[in-house]
Amino acid sequence: MSLTNLLKKSKKGSAEIVAFAVLLIFIVVAAGPQIKALGATVVNGVTNTNTQVQETLGTK
């Protein structure tokens, strides 16, 4: 195997890693607000459930 072939394989691997990193960054940037909103919805739901349980048990 020649040095040229090794360099070509190395460049291909590097390009794939960079492409994967760019894809991950895009997903985080594009989906970030929706994930944050979902987290806030879950927090509100858990808080409401805790309040209802406390009221039912008479501990509030």
C-alpha positions in Angstrom: 0.0 0.0 0.0 1.5 3.3 -1.0 1.7 6.5 1.0 -0.8 8.2 -1.3 -3.5 5.6 -0.7 -3.0 6.0 3.1 -3.3 9.8 2.8 -6.5 9.4 0.8 -8.0 7.1 3.4 -7.0 9.5 6.1 -8.6 12.4 4.4 -11.8 10.5 3.8 -12.0 9.6 7.5 -11.4 13.2 8.5 -14.1 14.4 6.2 -16.6 12.0 7.6 -15.8 13.1 11.1 -16.2 16.7 10.2 -19.5 16.0 8.4 -20.8 14.1 11.4 -19.8 17.0 13.8 -21.5 19.5 11.5 -24.6 17.4 11.4 -24.7 17.1 15.2 -24.3 20.9 15.6 -27.1 21.4 13.2 -29.4 19.1 15.1 -28.6 20.8 18.4 -29.2 24.2 17.0 -32.4 23.3 15.1 -33.9 21.1 17.8 -32.7 23.0 20.8 -35.7 25.3 21.3 -38.2 22.4 20.9 -36.3 20.3 23.4 -36.2 23.2 25.9 -39.9 23.7 25.5 -40.6 20.0 26.0 -38.5 20.2 29.2 -40.5 23.1 30.5 -43.7 21.3 29.8 -42.5 18.2 31.7 -41.5 20.4 34.6 -44.9 22.0 34.7 -46.6 18.7 34.6 -44.6 17.2 37.4 -45.1 20.3 39.5 -48.9 20.2 39.0 -48.9 16.5 39.8 -46.9 17.0 43.0 -49.3 19.8 44.1 -52.3 17.6 43.4 -50.8 14.7 45.4 -50.0 17.0 48.3 -53.5 18.4 48.3 -55.0 14.9 48.2 -52.8 13.7 51.1 -53.4 16.9 53.0 -49.8 17.7 53.4 -50.0 21.1 51.9 
